[in-house]
Structures are given as structure tokens and as C-alpha cells.
Amino acid sequence: MLRTAIATKGFPTNQITDEFAPHRMYFWIETRIADQRKANKDHPLPTIHRFRKRAFTKAWQTGIDVRHASIAYRRNVDTLMKH
């Protein structure tokens, strides 16, 4: 799916690997946030805190156990429940 999307935009796909790597995901997210900041200078800056809060809210809304979500987000359950 990613390969198709990239090819559709006219970018080369010969160096894409199907193997997951956390550091690549981090850089991808960091790039998206930087693009968002440039495109929307009058909006509040996205932060990792807001990203984590939104992710936990979505987990809560879909019925994911808060203990499991807290492990995934590397935060204490009580801290997440306060937010």
C-alpha cells in the first residue's frame, strides 16, 4: 500500500523496505509534524503530549484496556487517566 502511494506520487520505490523500524516511524512522524507547523502557522503547535493524549483518547473510545494503553504509551495508568 505504501509502495503504491509513493509510486503514484512519482517517487522511486526501489529503496523501500517492508521491514518495520521504530526510528523510521519516528522520523516520518517528525516530518509530518514539521510540515503541519509550516502549513498552519496560526494554529497551536502539535506536541508529543497532544499526540499521546489523542492516542489515549482514541484507545479509551474504542474500549482498549487502559492498562494495555499505558504500557503502549509508556506512561503510568494514573497519569493517563488524569488527562
SETOR-557627 format. One record per atom (N, C-alpha, C, O): residue number from 1; atom name; y, z, x. Coordinates in pm, whole numbers. Example, Ala and Ser with C-alpha at 12.3 -4.5 7.8 and 13.67 -1.06 7.14 Angstrom:
2
+-----+-------+--------+--------+--------+
! num ! atomo !      y !      z !      x !
+-----+-------+--------+--------+--------+
!   1 !     N !   -569 !    780 !   1319 !
!   1 !    CA !   -450 !    780 !   1230 !
!   1 !     C !   -330 !    780 !   1320 !
!   1 !     O !   -332 !    846 !   1424 !
!   2 !     N !   -225 !    708 !   1285 !
!   2 !    CA !   -106 !    714 !   1367 !
!   2 !     C !      3 !    787 !   1290 !
!   2 !     O !    114 !    804 !   1341 !
+-----+-------+--------+--------+--------+
# end
This chain:
83
+-----+-------+--------+--------+--------+
! num ! atomo !      y !      z !      x !
+-----+-------+--------+--------+--------+
!   1 !     N !   -118 !      0 !     82 !
!   1 !    CA !      0 !      0 !      0 !
!   1 !     C !    126 !      0 !     87 !
!   1 !     O !    218 !    -78 !     64 !
!   2 !     N !    130 !     87 !    187 !
!   2 !    CA !    246 !     91 !    276 !
!   2 !     C !    259 !    -40 !    353 !
!   2 !     O !    368 !    -95 !    367 !
!   3 !     N !    147 !    -88 !    401 !
!   3 !    CA !    147 !   -213 !    477 !
!   3 !     C !    204 !   -328 !    393 !
!   3 !     O !    282 !   -410 !    442 !
!   4 !     N !    165 !   -333 !    266 !
!   4 !    CA !    213 !   -437 !    175 !
!   4 !     C !    363 !   -424 !    152 !
!   4 !     O !    436 !   -524 !    155 !
!   5 !     N !    410 !   -300 !    131 !
!   5 !    CA !    553 !   -277 !    107 !
!   5 !     C !    635 !   -318 !    229 !
!   5 !     O !    742 !   -377 !    215 !
!   6 !     N !    587 !   -287 !    346 !
!   6 !    CA !    660 !   -321 !    469 !
!   6 !     C !    660 !   -472 !    491 !
!   6 !     O !    761 !   -530 !    529 !
!   7 !     N !    545 !   -535 !    466 !
!   7 !    CA !    536 !   -681 !    481 !
!   7 !     C !    629 !   -751 !    383 !
!   7 !     O !    689 !   -853 !    417 !
!   8 !     N !    641 !   -698 !    261 !
!   8 !    CA !    727 !   -756 !    159 !
!   8 !     C !    873 !   -755 !    205 !
!   8 !     O !    950 !   -846 !    173 !
!   9 !     N !    910 !   -651 !    280 !
!   9 !    CA !   1048 !   -643 !    331 !
!   9 !     C !   1070 !   -731 !    454 !
!   9 !     O !   1181 !   -740 !    505 !
!  10 !     N !    962 !   -797 !    501 !
!  10 !    CA !    975 !   -887 !    614 !
!  10 !     C !    960 !   -822 !    750 !
!  10 !     O !    992 !   -884 !    851 !
!  11 !     N !    913 !   -698 !    754 !
!  11 !    CA !    895 !   -629 !    881 !
!  11 !     C !    752 !   -650 !    933 !
!  11 !     O !    660 !   -668 !    853 !
!  12 !     N !    733 !   -648 !   1065 !
!  12 !    CA !    598 !   -666 !   1119 !
!  12 !     C !    509 !   -545 !   1086 !
!  12 !     O !    556 !   -432 !   1080 !
!  13 !     N !    382 !   -572 !   1066 !
!  13 !    CA !    288 !   -465 !   1030 !
!  13 !     C !    176 !   -448 !   1133 !
!  13 !     O !     83 !   -372 !   1110 !
!  14 !     N !    185 !   -519 !   1245 !
!  14 !    CA !     77 !   -515 !   1343 !
!  14 !     C !     61 !   -381 !   1415 !
!  14 !     O !    -45 !   -355 !   1471 !
!  15 !     N !    163 !   -297 !   1414 !
!  15 !    CA !    152 !   -169 !   1484 !
!  15 !     C !    132 !    -51 !   1389 !
!  15 !     O !    134 !     64 !   1432 !
!  16 !     N !    111 !    -78 !   1263 !
!  16 !    CA !     90 !     30 !   1165 !
!  16 !     C !    -52 !     82 !   1180 !
!  16 !     O !   -148 !      6 !   1189 !
!  17 !     N !    -63 !    213 !   1182 !
!  17 !    CA !   -194 !    276 !   1188 !
!  17 !     C !   -220 !    346 !   1056 !
!  17 !     O !   -128 !    400 !    994 !
!  18 !     N !   -345 !    346 !   1013 !
!  18 !    CA !   -380 !    411 !    887 !
!  18 !     C !   -406 !    560 !    904 !
!  18 !     O !   -426 !    632 !    806 !
!  19 !     N !   -406 !    607 !   1026 !
!  19 !    CA !   -434 !    748 !   1054 !
!  19 !     C !   -309 !    833 !   1029 !
!  19 !     O !   -200 !    798 !   1073 !
!  20 !     N !   -326 !    946 !    958 !
!  20 !    CA !   -214 !   1035 !    928 !
!  20 !     C !   -177 !   1116 !   1052 !
!  20 !     O !   -263 !   1164 !   1124 !
!  21 !     N !    -47 !   1130 !   1074 !
!  21 !    CA !      4 !   1215 !   1182 !
!  21 !     C !    125 !   1290 !   1129 !
!  21 !     O !    222 !   1228 !   1085 !
!  22 !     N !    123 !   1424 !   1132 !
!  22 !    CA !    235 !   1503 !   1079 !
!  22 !     C !    369 !   1468 !   1142 !
!  22 !     O !    471 !   1467 !   1073 !
!  23 !     N !    372 !   1439 !   1272 !
!  23 !    CA !    501 !   1410 !   1336 !
!  23 !     C !    562 !   1280 !   1282 !
!  23 !     O !    684 !   1269 !   1273 !
!  24 !     N !    479 !   1182 !   1247 !
!  24 !    CA !    532 !   1059 !   1189 !
!  24 !     C !    590 !   1085 !   1051 !
!  24 !     O !    694 !   1031 !   1015 !
!  25 !     N !    522 !   1170 !    975 !
!  25 !    CA !    573 !   1205 !    843 !
!  25 !     C !    708 !   1277 !    856 !
!  25 !     O !    801 !   1250 !    781 !
!  26 !     N !    717 !   1369 !    953 !
!  26 !    CA !    841 !   1442 !    977 !
!  26 !     C !    956 !   1345 !   1008 !
!  26 !     O !   1064 !   1357 !    950 !
!  27 !     N !    932 !   1250 !   1098 !
!  27 !    CA !   1036 !   1155 !   1134 !
!  27 !     C !   1072 !   1064 !   1017 !
!  27 !     O !   1189 !   1027 !   1001 !
!  28 !     N !    973 !   1028 !    936 !
!  28 !    CA !   1001 !    947 !    818 !
!  28 !     C !   1093 !   1021 !    722 !
!  28 !     O !   1190 !    965 !    673 !
!  29 !     N !   1062 !   1150 !    695 !
!  29 !    CA !   1145 !   1230 !    605 !
!  29 !     C !   1284 !   1249 !    665 !
!  29 !     O !   1384 !   1237 !    594 !
!  30 !     N !   1289 !   1277 !    793 !
!  30 !    CA !   1419 !   1295 !    860 !
!  30 !     C !   1505 !   1170 !    847 !
!  30 !     O !   1626 !   1180 !    824 !
!  31 !     N !   1444 !   1053 !    863 !
!  31 !    CA !   1517 !    927 !    849 !
!  31 !     C !   1567 !    907 !    707 !
!  31 !     O !   1681 !    864 !    686 !
!  32 !     N !   1484 !    938 !    609 !
!  32 !    CA !   1525 !    924 !    468 !
!  32 !     C !   1643 !   1017 !    437 !
!  32 !     O !   1736 !    977 !    367 !
!  33 !     N !   1639 !   1139 !    487 !
!  33 !    CA !   1748 !   1234 !    463 !
!  33 !     C !   1877 !   1183 !    529 !
!  33 !     O !   1984 !   1192 !    469 !
!  34 !     N !   1867 !   1130 !    650 !
!  34 !    CA !   1985 !   1075 !    718 !
!  34 !     C !   2042 !    957 !    640 !
!  34 !     O !   2164 !    945 !    626 !
!  35 !     N !   1955 !    871 !    588 !
!  35 !    CA !   2002 !    758 !    506 !
!  35 !     C !   2070 !    808 !    379 !
!  35 !     O !   2173 !    753 !    338 !
!  36 !     N !   2013 !    911 !    319 !
!  36 !    CA !   2070 !    968 !    196 !
!  36 !     C !   2210 !   1025 !    223 !
!  36 !     O !   2301 !   1006 !    143 !
!  37 !     N !   2224 !   1093 !    335 !
!  37 !    CA !   2355 !   1150 !    371 !
!  37 !     C !   2460 !   1043 !    390 !
!  37 !     O !   2574 !   1059 !    347 !
!  38 !     N !   2422 !    932 !    456 !
!  38 !    CA !   2517 !    823 !    480 !
!  38 !     C !   2558 !    754 !    350 !
!  38 !     O !   2674 !    719 !    331 !
!  39 !     N !   2461 !    736 !    260 !
!  39 !    CA !   2486 !    664 !    136 !
!  39 !     C !   2562 !    747 !     33 !
!  39 !     O !   2629 !    691 !    -55 !
!  40 !     N !   2551 !    879 !     42 !
!  40 !    CA !   2611 !    967 !    -60 !
!  40 !     C !   2693 !   1077 !      5 !
!  40 !     O !   2659 !   1195 !     -6 !
!  41 !     N !   2799 !   1039 !     72 !
!  41 !    CA !   2880 !   1135 !    146 !
!  41 !     C !   2947 !   1239 !     57 !
!  41 !     O !   2984 !   1346 !    105 !
!  42 !     N !   2964 !   1209 !    -72 !
!  42 !    CA !   3031 !   1303 !   -161 !
!  42 !     C !   2934 !   1400 !   -230 !
!  42 !     O !   2977 !   1487 !   -305 !
!  43 !     N !   2803 !   1385 !   -204 !
!  43 !    CA !   2703 !   1476 !   -262 !
!  43 !     C !   2668 !   1585 !   -162 !
!  43 !     O !   2691 !   1570 !    -42 !
!  44 !     N !   2613 !   1697 !   -212 !
!  44 !    CA !   2571 !   1803 !   -120 !
!  44 !     C !   2463 !   1751 !    -25 !
!  44 !     O !   2379 !   1670 !    -63 !
!  45 !     N !   2467 !   1798 !     97 !
!  45 !    CA !   2370 !   1755 !    196 !
!  45 !     C !   2230 !   1806 !    161 !
!  45 !     O !   2214 !   1923 !    127 !
!  46 !     N !   2129 !   1719 !    169 !
!  46 !    CA !   1993 !   1768 !    149 !
!  46 !     C !   1952 !   1854 !    267 !
!  46 !     O !   1982 !   1822 !    382 !
!  47 !     N !   1885 !   1963 !    238 !
!  47 !    CA !   1837 !   2053 !    343 !
!  47 !     C !   1689 !   2076 !    324 !
!  47 !     O !   1634 !   2049 !    217 !
!  48 !     N !   1625 !   2126 !    427 !
!  48 !    CA !   1482 !   2155 !    417 !
!  48 !     C !   1458 !   2265 !    313 !
!  48 !     O !   1354 !   2266 !    247 !
!  49 !     N !   1553 !   2356 !    298 !
!  49 !    CA !   1540 !   2461 !    197 !
!  49 !     C !   1535 !   2400 !     57 !
!  49 !     O !   1451 !   2437 !    -25 !
!  50 !     N !   1626 !   2307 !     30 !
!  50 !    CA !   1627 !   2243 !   -102 !
!  50 !     C !   1501 !   2161 !   -124 !
!  50 !     O !   1449 !   2156 !   -235 !
!  51 !     N !   1452 !   2096 !    -18 !
!  51 !    CA !   1330 !   2018 !    -26 !
!  51 !     C !   1212 !   2109 !    -60 !
!  51 !     O !   1131 !   2077 !   -147 !
!  52 !     N !   1202 !   2223 !      9 !
!  52 !    CA !   1093 !   2318 !    -15 !
!  52 !     C !   1104 !   2378 !   -155 !
!  52 !     O !   1003 !   2394 !   -223 !
!  53 !     N !   1224 !   2411 !   -197 !
!  53 !    CA !   1244 !   2468 !   -330 !
!  53 !     C !   1200 !   2369 !   -438 !
!  53 !     O !   1133 !   2408 !   -534 !
!  54 !     N !   1237 !   2243 !   -423 !
!  54 !    CA !   1198 !   2139 !   -519 !
!  54 !     C !   1046 !   2121 !   -521 !
!  54 !     O !    986 !   2107 !   -627 !
!  55 !     N !    985 !   2121 !   -404 !
!  55 !    CA !    840 !   2104 !   -396 !
!  55 !     C !    769 !   2220 !   -465 !
!  55 !     O !    671 !   2200 !   -536 !
!  56 !     N !    818 !   2343 !   -443 !
!  56 !    CA !    754 !   2458 !   -507 !
!  56 !     C !    774 !   2453 !   -659 !
!  56 !     O !    683 !   2487 !   -734 !
!  57 !     N !    892 !   2411 !   -703 !
!  57 !    CA !    917 !   2399 !   -847 !
!  57 !     C !    820 !   2299 !   -910 !
!  57 !     O !    765 !   2325 !  -1017 !
!  58 !     N !    800 !   2184 !   -844 !
!  58 !    CA !    706 !   2084 !   -896 !
!  58 !     C !    564 !   2140 !   -898 !
!  58 !     O !    489 !   2114 !   -992 !
!  59 !     N !    526 !   2215 !   -796 !
!  59 !    CA !    392 !   2276 !   -793 !
!  59 !     C !    377 !   2373 !   -909 !
!  59 !     O !    274 !   2375 !   -976 !
!  60 !     N !    479 !   2454 !   -932 !
!  60 !    CA !    478 !   2551 !  -1042 !
!  60 !     C !    464 !   2478 !  -1177 !
!  60 !     O !    384 !   2518 !  -1261 !
!  61 !     N !    541 !   2372 !  -1195 !
!  61 !    CA !    540 !   2298 !  -1321 !
!  61 !     C !    405 !   2230 !  -1348 !
!  61 !     O !    367 !   2211 !  -1463 !
!  62 !     N !    334 !   2194 !  -1243 !
!  62 !    CA !    205 !   2127 !  -1261 !
!  62 !     C !     88 !   2224 !  -1263 !
!  62 !     O !    -28 !   2183 !  -1274 !
!  63 !     N !    118 !   2353 !  -1251 !
!  63 !    CA !     13 !   2454 !  -1264 !
!  63 !     C !    -63 !   2487 !  -1137 !
!  63 !     O !   -171 !   2545 !  -1143 !
!  64 !     N !     -8 !   2450 !  -1022 !
!  64 !    CA !    -74 !   2484 !   -896 !
!  64 !     C !    -55 !   2633 !   -870 !
!  64 !     O !     55 !   2686 !   -887 !
!  65 !     N !   -162 !   2698 !   -828 !
!  65 !    CA !   -159 !   2842 !   -800 !
!  65 !     C !    -52 !   2871 !   -693 !
!  65 !     O !    -49 !   2806 !   -589 !
!  66 !     N !     34 !   2969 !   -720 !
!  66 !    CA !    145 !   3000 !   -628 !
!  66 !     C !     95 !   3043 !   -490 !
!  66 !     O !    162 !   3020 !   -389 !
!  67 !     N !    -22 !   3105 !   -486 !
!  67 !    CA !    -77 !   3145 !   -355 !
!  67 !     C !   -112 !   3022 !   -272 !
!  67 !     O !    -88 !   3020 !   -151 !
!  68 !     N !   -168 !   2921 !   -336 !
!  68 !    CA !   -201 !   2798 !   -264 !
!  68 !     C !    -75 !   2726 !   -220 !
!  68 !     O !    -67 !   2675 !   -108 !
!  69 !     N !     24 !   2721 !   -307 !
!  69 !    CA !    151 !   2655 !   -272 !
!  69 !     C !    218 !   2728 !   -156 !
!  69 !     O !    274 !   2664 !    -67 !
!  70 !     N !    213 !   2860 !   -156 !
!  70 !    CA !    279 !   2936 !    -50 !
!  70 !     C !    213 !   2908 !     86 !
!  70 !     O !    281 !   2906 !    188 !
!  71 !     N !     83 !   2887 !     85 !
!  71 !    CA !     14 !   2853 !    210 !
!  71 !     C !     59 !   2715 !    257 !
!  71 !     O !     87 !   2695 !    375 !
!  72 !     N !     64 !   2620 !    165 !
!  72 !    CA !    104 !   2483 !    200 !
!  72 !     C !    247 !   2479 !    253 !
!  72 !     O !    277 !   2402 !    344 !
!  73 !     N !    337 !   2562 !    197 !
!  73 !    CA !    477 !   2561 !    237 !
!  73 !     C !    508 !   2662 !    346 !
!  73 !     O !    622 !   2676 !    391 !
!  74 !     N !    403 !   2733 !    390 !
!  74 !    CA !    416 !   2832 !    498 !
!  74 !     C !    521 !   2938 !    469 !
!  74 !     O !    601 !   2974 !    555 !
!  75 !     N !    519 !   2986 !    347 !
!  75 !    CA !    611 !   3092 !    308 !
!  75 !     C !    536 !   3199 !    230 !
!  75 !     O !    431 !   3172 !    171 !
!  76 !     N !    589 !   3318 !    231 !
!  76 !    CA !    533 !   3430 !    158 !
!  76 !     C !    545 !   3404 !      8 !
!  76 !     O !    646 !   3351 !    -38 !
!  77 !     N !    443 !   3441 !    -69 !
!  77 !    CA !    444 !   3420 !   -214 !
!  77 !     C !    566 !   3485 !   -277 !
!  77 !     O !    630 !   3424 !   -362 !
!  78 !     N !    598 !   3608 !   -238 !
!  78 !    CA !    712 !   3679 !   -297 !
!  78 !     C !    844 !   3605 !   -271 !
!  78 !     O !    931 !   3599 !   -358 !
!  79 !     N !    858 !   3549 !   -150 !
!  79 !    CA !    980 !   3474 !   -118 !
!  79 !     C !    991 !   3350 !   -207 !
!  79 !     O !   1098 !   3320 !   -259 !
!  80 !     N !    881 !   3279 !   -225 !
!  80 !    CA !    885 !   3160 !   -310 !
!  80 !     C !    913 !   3196 !   -455 !
!  80 !     O !    985 !   3123 !   -524 !
!  81 !     N !    859 !   3305 !   -502 !
!  81 !    CA !    881 !   3345 !   -642 !
!  81 !     C !   1028 !   3380 !   -667 !
!  81 !     O !   1077 !   3363 !   -778 !
!  82 !     N !   1098 !   3430 !   -565 !
!  82 !    CA !   1240 !   3463 !   -582 !
!  82 !     C !   1323 !   3337 !   -606 !
!  82 !     O !   1425 !   3341 !   -675 !
!  83 !     N !   1279 !   3226 !   -548 !
!  83 !    CA !   1354 !   3102 !   -560 !
!  83 !     C !   1317 !   3030 !   -689 !
!  83 !     O !   1371 !   2923 !   -717 !
+-----+-------+--------+--------+--------+
# end
